Amino acid sequence: MAKELNADTGFTLVELLITIVIVAILLAVAVPSFRDYQAGQQVRSVAADLVSALNFARSEAVKRMANVSVAPAGGGWVNGWSVKLGATEIRNYSAAQGVTISGPGAALSYSRDGRTTAAVEFTVTPSGSTSVSSRCVRVSISGKPTTSLGECS
């Protein structure tokens, strides 16, 4: 016996439209949350890169028994930074995308004992997103960098 084909296979136009409306609602809810998530991850990533550069500079100063500095690229910290031994660049960090960084106007210098001449603070804030928290990177006079949630005070 051959089976008879049913003419009612597939989706109706109403079912398709309901599915499209549900997907549109889900996207309308998910996209703003995803943008905030991306902005938050970018802030965390840049703050972690900055802490990594500061730790690297501190360890190089102690290892080489010489002054090592972390200097902003031309135009400020948001354009990147580099770790330098005198005029020699040891490591370069690329520009930060989607964030603004406020910090000291000049280079931060580590002495041969891993200490700095003054405590400094960097604030990493997202560009254009108001619901994402900033990160504060503090460098104590002992030279140890730490990060915390929120702007520096």
C-alpha positions in Angstrom: 0.0 0.0 0.0 1.3 3.4 -0.9 1.0 6.2 1.6 -1.1 9.1 0.7 0.8 12.5 0.8 -0.7 15.0 3.3 -1.3 18.4 1.9 -0.9 20.0 5.3 2.9 19.6 5.6 5.1 22.6 6.4 4.5 25.9 8.2 1.5 28.2 7.7 2.1 31.9 7.2 0.7 32.6 10.7 3.1 30.2 12.4 6.0 31.8 10.5 5.0 35.3 11.5 4.7 34.3 15.1 8.1 32.7 15.1 9.6 35.9 13.5 8.0 38.1 16.1 9.3 35.9 19.0 12.8 36.0 17.5 12.6 39.8 17.1 11.5 40.3 20.7 14.4 38.0 22.0 16.9 40.0 19.9 15.6 43.3 21.2 16.2 42.1 24.7 19.5 40.4 24.1 21.4 42.9 22.0 21.7 45.7 24.5 22.7 43.3 27.2 25.4 41.8 24.9 26.8 45.3 24.2 27.1 46.0 27.9 28.7 42.6 28.4 31.2 43.4 25.6 32.0 46.8 27.1 32.5 45.4 30.5 34.8 42.7 29.2 36.8 45.4 27.3 37.2 47.4 30.4 38.4 44.4 32.4 40.8 43.4 29.6 42.4 46.8 29.3 42.8 47.1 33.1 44.4 43.6 33.2 46.8 44.5 30.3 47.8 47.7 32.2 48.4 45.7 35.4 50.4 43.2 33.4 52.6 45.9 31.9 53.2 47.4 35.3 54.1 44.1 36.9 56.4 43.4 34.0 58.1 46.7 34.3 58.5 46.2 38.1 60.1 42.8 37.6 62.4 44.0 34.9 63.6 46.8 37.0 64.5 44.4 39.8 66.0 41.8 37.5 68.1 44.3 35.5 69.0 46.4 38.5 68.1 49.5 36.5 65.3 52.1 36.2 62.4 50.9 34.0 59.5 53.1 32.9 56.0 52.6 31.6 55.2 55.4 29.2 52.1 56.3 27.3 52.1 56.3 23.5 51.9 59.6 21.6 48.6 61.2 22.5 48.0 59.4 25.8 47.4 56.1 27.5 44.4 55.3 25.3 46.8 55.0 22.3 48.8 52.3 24.0 51.9 52.2 26.2 55.3 50.7 26.3 57.8 49.4 28.8 61.2 51.0 28.4 64.7 50.5 29.8 66.2 54.0 29.3 65.5 54.7 25.6 65.2 51.1 24.6 61.7 49.7 24.3 61.3 46.3 25.9 57.7 45.7 25.3 54.9 47.5 23.4 51.2 47.4 24.2 48.7 48.3 21.5 45.9 51.0 21.6 42.8 50.3 23.7 39.6 50.1 21.7 36.3 51.1 23.2 37.6 52.6 26.4 39.2 55.8 27.7 42.1 55.8 30.1 43.0 58.6 32.4 46.3 58.4 34.2 49.4 60.4 34.9 50.5 62.7 32.1 54.1 61.3 32.1 55.8 58.0 32.3 55.7 55.9 35.5 59.2 54.9 36.6 60.3 51.9 38.6 63.6 52.1 40.4 66.0 49.1 40.7 64.3 48.0 44.0 60.8 47.8 42.2 59.5 51.0 43.9 58.0 54.1 42.3 58.6 57.7 43.3 54.9 58.4 43.9 51.6 56.5 44.0 49.6 56.8 40.8 46.1 55.9 39.6 44.6 55.0 36.2 40.9 55.0 35.5 39.6 52.8 32.7 36.1 53.7 31.6 34.0 52.4 28.7 33.4 54.7 25.8 29.7 55.4 25.3 28.2 52.9 27.8 26.8 54.3 31.0 25.7 51.1 32.6 29.1 49.5 32.7 31.4 50.2 35.7 34.8 51.7 35.4 38.0 50.0 36.8 40.6 51.7 38.9 44.3 50.6 38.6 46.3 51.9 41.6 50.1 51.7 41.9 51.3 52.1 45.4 54.6 53.7 46.3 55.9 50.1 46.8 55.3 49.6 43.1 52.6 47.0 43.4 49.6 47.5 41.0 46.1 46.6 42.1 42.7 46.9 40.4 39.3 47.6 41.8 35.8 48.1 40.5 34.7 51.8 40.1 36.5 55.0 39.4 39.5 56.1 41.4 38.9 58.5 44.2 
